[in-house]
Amino acid sequence: MAKPRYTMEQHKALGRELYEMRERLTHLIVDLSAAYPMTCRGYKNLCKAEHWLDMARSALDDELFREHGEQPTLELLRVYYPGGEHPQ
């Protein structure tokens, strides 16, 4: 039995959360970089977390297009990558 996929609304909600997580994580990395050397293990691990969060967003974006490709492209593009605008 196939697992149910996310609805468009579920993708939008997840996209908003991941966008906010990415923004917060980026601010934390910048703050740490002002206080610790780039060789600091905590700094390096936050950078890795940022990378893996980006990888997850990309994979989910791919799923979104496979599952909801009939939607207008611009709407789909802004679900996981709002492009400088805060997600709706």
Secondary structure, 3 states (H helix, E strand, C coil): CCCCCCCHHHHHHHHHHHHHHHHHHHHHHHHHHHHCCCCCHHHHHHHHHHHHHHHHHHHHHHHHHHHHCCCCHHHHHHHHCCCCCCCC
